[in-house]
């Protein structure tokens, strides 16, 4: 299902500059909300929660009921694709994700056709949300990008990614094959989300920082470019937001080489970088989640600064990363009053 380009987020992604930027927050459905915590407690584990379409739809909609966000982002996780490809994935309480041994490339490649069907619950979640979402609210689908997802698959947990980078140097053919497998499965997954009702798609490259230029080209730019082209081949017209987090020095190269509609910026992005990118793209970000948690006059000043430096162009107000679990709800309300006037 598609909407007219009346929703504020879609208008900005289509090239318009609005009187005030549309706003949504990464991880806006999450542990800072008491209603989310109550819902999460009813699921046996986090993966089961993500795949329970009714519960995930409820989690997606909760922040829209409480706050005047302009978009909902489907409640899911970036590590669902490895599980769909046959790698064991689970979450340890208080410690985060854990993954089993990396399967062979032949095994992973053999699961591509089946992986999208194994993720069909996310499509059902999107359909349920779209049916309940107001027409002026945009529905966002997403996936973890290949380097970020692949680094978890190699490391087996959250880490400094040194093992994954070493893998790329020592086993380049295997690494390139892994990127190709993940690019194809990600494109199919995102196309399924668009078919189910997602009007915008986002690629989360959460671990793009620290890569030298050659690896950034090989592990970030090339897979992203492949995914965007593959989406077009599959008939998907939804705009794509790229988020190469921590790669400000290479963000302009990314924008030049990957056909995305918007670039999401992290907390370290300079004002001038965003202003240059706005000449050709919409930009998104880059409020510090720690400042959102801290609140007070510093938060108010920073919101005003971001609106002043980027609000005159194509800008989507958001964080530089996800909301922290102990963020006071009143601080979220404060920011939204500044941005939306409500």
C-alpha positions as CSV (number, residue, x, y, z in Angstrom):
1,X,0.0,0.0,0.0
2,X,1.3,3.5,-0.8
3,X,0.2,7.0,0.2
4,X,0.3,10.3,-1.6
5,X,3.3,12.4,-0.9
6,X,1.4,14.3,1.8
7,X,3.2,12.9,4.8
8,X,5.9,15.3,5.9
9,X,8.7,12.7,5.9
10,X,7.8,11.6,2.3
11,X,7.7,15.2,1.2
12,X,11.2,15.9,2.5
13,X,12.5,12.7,0.9
14,X,10.9,13.7,-2.4
15,X,12.9,17.0,-2.4
16,X,10.8,19.5,-0.5
17,X,11.9,21.9,2.3
18,X,9.2,22.3,5.0
19,X,8.5,25.0,7.5
20,X,9.5,22.5,10.2
21,X,11.3,19.2,9.8
22,X,9.6,15.9,10.2
23,X,10.7,14.1,13.3
24,X,11.1,10.5,14.5
25,X,13.6,8.8,16.7
26,X,15.7,5.7,16.3
27,X,14.6,3.1,18.8
28,X,11.5,5.2,19.6
29,X,9.8,1.9,20.4
30,X,11.8,0.6,23.4
31,X,12.6,0.2,27.0
32,X,12.2,3.9,28.0
33,X,8.5,3.4,27.6
34,X,6.7,1.6,30.5
35,X,4.1,0.2,28.1
36,X,6.9,-1.4,26.0
37,X,8.4,-3.0,29.1
38,X,5.0,-4.4,30.1
39,X,4.6,-5.8,26.5
40,X,8.1,-7.2,26.3
41,X,7.6,-9.1,29.6
42,X,4.9,-11.2,27.9
43,X,7.3,-12.6,25.3
44,X,9.4,-15.7,26.0
45,X,12.5,-14.1,24.5
46,X,13.5,-11.2,22.3
47,X,13.7,-13.1,19.0
48,X,10.2,-14.5,19.6
49,X,9.0,-11.0,20.4
50,X,10.3,-9.7,17.1
51,X,8.6,-12.5,15.2
52,X,5.2,-12.2,17.0
53,X,3.5,-9.9,14.5
54,X,0.7,-8.7,16.9
55,X,3.1,-7.9,19.7
56,X,5.7,-6.2,17.3
57,X,2.9,-4.1,15.7
58,X,1.8,-3.0,19.2
59,X,5.4,-2.0,20.0
60,X,5.7,-0.1,16.7
61,X,2.5,1.9,17.4
62,X,3.1,2.7,21.1
63,X,5.3,5.8,20.6
64,X,2.9,7.2,18.0
65,X,0.1,7.1,20.6
66,X,2.2,9.0,23.1
67,X,4.2,11.4,21.0
68,X,3.6,13.5,17.8
69,X,6.2,11.6,15.7
70,X,5.8,11.8,12.0
71,X,6.8,8.2,11.3
72,X,6.7,4.7,12.8
73,X,9.6,2.3,12.3
74,X,8.8,-1.3,12.3
75,X,9.8,-3.1,15.5
76,X,12.4,-5.7,14.6
77,X,16.1,-6.3,14.9
78,X,19.1,-6.1,12.6
79,X,20.1,-9.7,13.4
80,X,17.1,-11.4,12.1
81,X,18.7,-12.0,8.7
82,X,21.5,-14.2,10.1
83,X,18.9,-16.4,11.8
84,X,16.9,-16.6,8.6
85,X,20.1,-17.7,6.8
86,X,20.6,-20.5,9.3
87,X,23.0,-19.1,11.8
88,X,22.0,-19.5,15.5
89,X,21.1,-16.2,17.1
90,X,20.0,-15.5,20.6
91,X,20.1,-12.7,23.2
92,X,21.6,-13.0,26.6
93,X,19.9,-10.9,29.3
94,X,22.0,-7.9,30.2
95,X,24.7,-8.9,27.6
96,X,23.2,-8.5,24.2
97,X,23.3,-10.7,21.1
98,X,25.1,-14.0,20.7
99,X,25.6,-15.9,17.5
100,X,26.7,-19.4,16.8
101,X,29.5,-20.4,14.5
102,X,29.6,-18.8,11.1
103,X,28.1,-21.3,8.6
104,X,30.0,-22.0,5.4
105,X,29.4,-19.7,2.5
106,X,27.8,-22.5,0.5
107,X,25.4,-23.1,3.4
108,X,24.4,-19.4,3.6
109,X,24.0,-19.1,-0.1
110,X,21.8,-22.1,-0.2
111,X,19.4,-20.4,2.3
112,X,18.9,-17.1,0.4
113,X,15.6,-18.2,-1.2
114,X,14.2,-19.4,2.0
115,X,15.4,-16.5,4.2
116,X,12.7,-14.0,3.1
117,X,9.9,-16.5,3.8
118,X,11.4,-17.0,7.3
119,X,11.1,-13.3,7.8
120,X,7.5,-13.1,6.6
121,X,6.4,-12.2,10.2
122,X,8.0,-8.8,9.8
123,X,5.9,-8.3,6.7
124,X,2.7,-9.2,8.7
125,X,3.8,-6.7,11.3
126,X,4.1,-3.9,8.7
127,X,0.7,-4.7,7.3
128,X,-0.9,-4.6,10.8
129,X,0.7,-1.3,11.5
130,X,-0.2,0.3,8.2
131,X,-3.8,-0.6,8.8
132,X,-3.8,1.4,12.0
133,X,-1.5,4.2,11.2
134,X,-2.9,7.7,10.4
135,X,-2.5,8.7,6.7
136,X,-0.1,11.5,7.5
137,X,2.3,9.1,9.4
138,X,5.0,7.4,7.4
139,X,5.8,3.7,7.9
140,X,9.6,2.9,7.8
141,X,11.0,-0.5,7.2
142,X,14.7,-1.3,7.8
143,X,17.5,-3.8,7.7
144,X,21.0,-4.0,9.1
145,X,23.5,-3.4,6.4
146,X,25.9,-6.2,5.3
147,X,29.1,-5.1,7.0
148,X,27.4,-4.5,10.3
149,X,25.4,-7.8,10.1
150,X,28.4,-9.7,8.8
151,X,30.7,-8.4,11.6
152,X,28.3,-9.9,14.1
153,X,28.1,-13.1,12.2
154,X,31.9,-13.4,12.3
155,X,32.5,-12.1,15.8
156,X,29.6,-13.9,17.4
157,X,28.7,-10.9,19.6
158,X,29.1,-7.2,19.9
159,X,32.7,-6.3,19.8
160,X,35.3,-3.9,18.4
161,X,35.0,-5.8,15.1
162,X,38.8,-6.4,14.9
163,X,38.2,-10.0,14.1
164,X,35.9,-9.2,11.3
165,X,38.3,-6.7,9.8
166,X,41.1,-9.2,10.0
167,X,38.8,-11.8,8.3
168,X,38.3,-9.2,5.5
169,X,42.1,-8.9,5.1
170,X,43.0,-12.6,5.4
171,X,40.1,-14.2,3.7
172,X,39.0,-11.6,1.1
173,X,37.2,-14.0,-1.2
174,X,35.1,-15.4,1.6
175,X,34.4,-11.9,2.9
176,X,33.3,-10.6,-0.5
177,X,31.1,-13.7,-0.9
178,X,29.5,-13.0,2.5
179,X,28.9,-9.4,1.5
180,X,27.2,-10.6,-1.7
181,X,25.0,-13.1,0.1
182,X,24.0,-10.5,2.7
183,X,23.3,-7.9,0.0
184,X,21.0,-10.2,-1.9
185,X,19.1,-11.4,1.2
186,X,18.8,-7.9,2.5
187,X,17.5,-6.5,-0.8
188,X,14.8,-9.3,-0.9
189,X,13.9,-8.6,2.8
190,X,13.5,-4.9,2.2
191,X,11.5,-5.5,-1.0
192,X,9.2,-7.7,1.0
193,X,8.8,-4.9,3.6
194,X,7.9,-2.4,0.9
195,X,5.3,-4.8,-0.5
196,X,3.9,-5.2,3.0
197,X,3.4,-1.4,3.4
198,X,6.8,0.2,4.3
199,X,7.0,3.5,2.5
200,X,10.6,4.3,3.4
201,X,13.5,1.9,3.8
202,X,16.5,2.4,6.0
203,X,19.9,0.7,5.9
204,X,21.6,0.7,9.3
205,X,25.4,0.5,9.0
206,X,25.9,0.9,12.7
207,X,29.6,-0.1,12.6
208,X,30.9,2.0,9.7
209,X,33.4,3.9,11.8
210,X,37.1,3.2,11.7
211,X,37.3,1.6,8.3
212,X,40.1,2.7,6.0
213,X,39.1,4.0,2.6
214,X,39.6,0.8,0.7
215,X,37.6,-1.3,3.2
216,X,34.9,1.3,3.4
217,X,34.5,1.2,-0.4
218,X,34.5,-2.6,-0.3
219,X,32.4,-3.3,2.8
220,X,30.0,-0.4,2.9
221,X,29.7,1.5,-0.4
222,X,29.7,-1.5,-2.7
223,X,27.1,-3.6,-0.8
224,X,24.8,-0.6,-0.3
225,X,25.0,0.3,-3.9
226,X,24.2,-3.3,-4.8
227,X,21.2,-3.4,-2.5
228,X,19.7,-0.1,-3.8
229,X,20.1,-1.3,-7.4
230,X,18.7,-4.7,-6.6
231,X,15.6,-3.0,-5.0
232,X,15.1,-1.1,-8.2
233,X,15.4,-4.4,-10.2
234,X,12.7,-5.8,-7.9
235,X,10.4,-2.9,-8.7
236,X,10.7,-1.1,-5.4
237,X,10.3,2.7,-5.6
238,X,10.3,3.5,-1.9
239,X,13.1,6.0,-0.9
240,X,16.1,4.7,1.0
241,X,17.8,6.3,3.9
242,X,21.5,5.3,4.3
243,X,23.1,5.4,7.7
244,X,26.9,4.9,7.6
245,X,27.3,5.7,11.3
246,X,30.7,7.1,12.3
247,X,31.9,7.7,8.8
248,X,31.6,11.4,8.5
249,X,34.9,11.7,6.7
250,X,33.6,9.5,4.0
251,X,29.9,10.5,4.0
252,X,30.2,12.6,0.9
253,X,31.8,9.8,-1.0
254,X,29.0,7.6,0.2
255,X,26.4,10.1,-1.0
256,X,28.0,10.4,-4.4
257,X,28.2,6.6,-5.0
258,X,25.1,5.2,-3.4
259,X,21.7,6.2,-4.8
260,X,19.9,6.9,-1.5
261,X,17.4,9.7,-0.9
262,X,18.8,10.7,2.5
263,X,21.9,10.4,4.6
264,X,21.5,9.8,8.3
265,X,24.2,11.5,10.4
266,X,25.6,10.6,13.8
267,X,26.3,12.8,16.7
268,X,29.8,13.8,15.5
269,X,28.7,15.2,12.1
270,X,29.8,18.8,11.6
271,X,27.3,21.4,10.7
272,X,29.1,22.2,7.4
273,X,29.0,18.5,6.3
274,X,25.3,18.4,6.7
275,X,24.9,21.7,4.8
276,X,27.0,20.3,1.9
277,X,25.0,17.1,1.8
278,X,21.7,19.0,1.8
279,X,22.5,20.4,-1.7
280,X,21.8,16.9,-3.1
281,X,20.1,14.8,-0.4
282,X,17.9,15.0,2.6
283,X,19.8,14.6,5.8
284,X,18.7,13.1,9.1
285,X,20.1,13.4,12.7
286,X,22.1,14.1,14.8
287,X,21.1,14.8,18.4
288,X,23.2,13.0,20.9
289,X,21.2,10.3,22.8
290,X,23.2,11.1,25.9
291,X,22.1,14.7,25.8
292,X,18.5,13.6,25.3
293,X,18.9,11.6,28.5
294,X,20.6,14.4,30.4
295,X,18.0,17.0,29.4
296,X,17.9,20.6,30.7
297,X,19.1,23.8,29.1
298,X,21.9,22.1,27.2
299,X,19.4,19.9,25.4
300,X,17.2,22.9,24.6
301,X,20.2,24.8,23.1
302,X,21.3,21.9,21.0
303,X,17.9,21.3,19.5
304,X,17.8,25.0,18.6
305,X,21.3,24.8,17.1
306,X,20.3,21.8,14.9
307,X,17.2,23.5,13.7
308,X,19.1,26.6,12.9
309,X,22.0,24.9,11.1
310,X,20.0,22.4,9.0
311,X,16.3,23.4,9.3
312,X,16.5,25.7,6.3
313,X,17.1,22.7,4.0
314,X,15.9,19.1,3.6
315,X,16.1,17.9,7.2
316,X,14.6,15.1,9.2
317,X,15.0,15.6,12.9
318,X,16.3,12.5,14.7
319,X,19.0,11.3,17.0
320,X,22.6,10.3,16.1
321,X,21.8,6.8,17.4
322,X,19.0,5.1,19.3
323,X,17.2,6.3,22.5
324,X,18.9,5.1,25.6
325,X,16.7,2.9,27.9
326,X,16.9,5.2,30.9
327,X,15.9,8.4,29.0
328,X,13.1,10.3,30.8
329,X,9.9,10.6,28.8
330,X,9.7,14.3,29.7
331,X,12.9,14.9,27.8
332,X,11.4,13.4,24.7
333,X,8.4,15.5,25.1
334,X,10.6,18.6,25.5
335,X,12.3,18.0,22.2
336,X,9.1,17.3,20.3
337,X,7.6,20.5,21.6
338,X,10.6,22.5,20.3
339,X,10.5,20.7,16.9
340,X,6.8,20.4,16.3
341,X,5.2,23.0,18.6
342,X,3.1,20.3,20.2
